[in-house]
Amino acid sequence: MRTLHWLFLISVLLFVSGIGFVIAAGRTVRSASPAAQVTAAAATPAIATVKHVMRAMTMPSAAAIWDSVSTVVDASGVHENVPKNDEEWAAVAASGAVLAESANLLMTADRAVDKGDWVKFATALRDSANTALAAADKEDSAGILAVGEVINQSCDACHERYQRQ
């Protein structure tokens, strides 16, 4: 009987210490995660070039925002174009998010041409894209129309300084 008592006591102690190790390991992983993420992000090589990001993300997303709210005047009259349902507003919001992320990509790795105006223009693009995203989330067509001009100015300023032939 004494042997059984000691075996039970040892197994309980092993179980409790095992739980302690699991808890300690969990805390270590949680506290190490941000550093590990930074290291992983720094070690991840850039695949797309600036042209790839521009052609695949920046230009289509900006165009989708610009085209989402517009006024067309033709022989039959004035036609207002605005998103008509939640799905169309969600598409505009997604374009704002992708445009903001494309600006982030333009500032990462070796895509940043310099740390001065390039970053300033990309930051302005990201900020205006975030404004478009917020306006789309609120289904604010006037906000989309207003921020469209800001996005255009960001693009024009950067292209005036950096666009290559």
C-alpha positions in Angstrom: 0.0 0.0 0.0 2.9 2.4 0.8 4.3 1.8 -2.6 1.1 2.7 -4.3 0.9 5.9 -2.2 4.4 6.9 -3.2 3.7 6.2 -6.9 0.5 8.3 -6.7 2.4 11.1 -5.0 5.2 11.0 -7.6 2.8 11.0 -10.5 0.9 14.0 -9.1 4.1 15.9 -8.7 5.2 15.0 -12.2 1.8 16.1 -13.5 1.9 19.4 -11.7 5.5 20.1 -12.8 4.5 19.3 -16.3 1.7 21.8 -16.2 4.2 24.4 -14.8 6.5 23.7 -17.7 3.7 24.2 -20.2 2.6 27.5 -18.6 6.2 28.7 -18.5 6.7 27.8 -22.2 3.5 29.5 -23.2 4.6 32.7 -21.5 8.0 32.5 -23.2 6.4 32.0 -26.6 4.0 35.0 -26.1 6.8 37.3 -25.0 9.1 36.2 -27.8 6.5 36.4 -30.6 6.9 40.1 -31.6 10.7 39.8 -31.9 10.3 36.6 -33.8 7.8 38.3 -36.1 10.2 41.2 -36.7 13.0 38.8 -37.5 10.8 36.8 -39.9 9.7 39.9 -41.6 13.2 41.2 -42.0 14.4 37.8 -43.3 11.5 37.6 -45.9 12.9 38.8 -49.3 10.9 41.1 -51.5 9.6 39.4 -54.6 7.7 42.1 -56.4 9.3 45.1 -57.8 7.9 48.7 -57.6 6.4 48.2 -61.1 4.8 44.9 -60.0 3.2 46.6 -56.9 2.1 49.6 -59.0 0.5 47.5 -61.8 -1.0 44.8 -59.7 -2.1 46.7 -56.6 -1.8 50.5 -56.6 -3.2 51.4 -60.0 -6.2 49.0 -60.0 -7.1 49.9 -56.4 -6.9 53.7 -57.0 -8.9 53.3 -60.2 -11.6 51.3 -58.4 -11.9 54.1 -55.8 -11.9 56.9 -58.4 -14.5 55.0 -60.5 -16.8 54.1 -57.6 -18.2 57.6 -57.2 -18.6 59.8 -60.2 -20.9 62.0 -62.2 -21.4 61.4 -65.9 -23.0 64.0 -68.1 -24.1 62.9 -71.6 -26.8 63.7 -74.1 -29.4 61.9 -72.0 -28.6 63.9 -68.8 -26.6 63.7 -65.6 -26.0 60.3 -64.1 -24.6 59.8 -60.6 -22.5 56.7 -60.0 -22.3 55.5 -56.4 -22.1 52.1 -54.8 -25.6 50.8 -54.5 -25.4 48.0 -52.0 -23.2 46.5 -49.2 -21.3 44.3 -51.6 -20.3 47.3 -53.8 -19.3 49.3 -50.7 -17.3 46.4 -49.5 -15.4 46.3 -52.8 -14.6 50.0 -52.4 -13.4 49.4 -48.9 -11.2 46.5 -50.1 -9.7 48.7 -52.7 -8.9 51.2 -50.0 -7.2 48.6 -47.9 -5.2 47.2 -50.8 -4.1 50.7 -51.8 -2.9 51.3 -48.2 -1.0 48.0 -48.2 0.5 48.8 -51.5 1.9 52.0 -50.1 3.3 50.0 -47.2 5.0 47.7 -49.7 6.5 50.6 -51.6 8.3 51.6 -48.4 9.7 48.2 -47.5 12.8 46.3 -48.4 14.8 47.6 -51.3 11.7 49.1 -53.0 12.1 52.5 -51.2 14.1 54.6 -53.6 15.2 56.9 -50.8 14.2 57.7 -47.2 13.0 61.2 -48.0 10.4 62.2 -50.5 9.7 58.6 -51.5 8.6 57.7 -48.0 6.7 61.0 -47.7 4.7 60.4 -50.9 4.0 56.7 -50.0 2.9 57.8 -46.5 0.6 60.4 -48.0 -0.8 57.7 -50.3 -1.3 55.3 -47.4 -3.0 58.0 -45.3 -5.4 58.9 -48.1 -6.2 55.2 -48.8 -7.0 54.8 -45.1 -9.4 57.8 -45.4 -11.0 56.1 -48.4 -11.4 52.9 -46.4 -13.0 54.7 -43.6 -15.4 56.6 -45.9 -16.3 53.3 -47.6 -17.0 51.7 -44.3 -19.4 54.6 -43.5 -20.9 54.4 -47.0 -20.0 58.1 -47.5 -20.0 58.8 -51.2 -19.0 62.5 -50.6 -16.0 61.3 -48.6 -14.9 59.0 -51.4 -15.2 61.7 -53.9 -13.2 64.1 -51.8 -10.4 61.6 -51.0 -10.2 60.6 -54.6 -8.6 64.0 -55.4 -6.1 63.6 -52.5 -5.1 60.1 -53.8 -4.6 61.6 -57.2 -2.4 64.4 -55.9 -0.3 61.9 -54.0 0.2 59.8 -57.1 0.9 62.9 -59.3 3.5 64.3 -56.8 5.3 61.0 -56.6 5.3 60.4 -60.4 6.5 63.9 -61.1 9.5 63.2 -58.9 10.3 59.5 -59.5 8.6 58.1 -62.6 11.1 56.6 -65.0 10.7 56.2 -68.7 
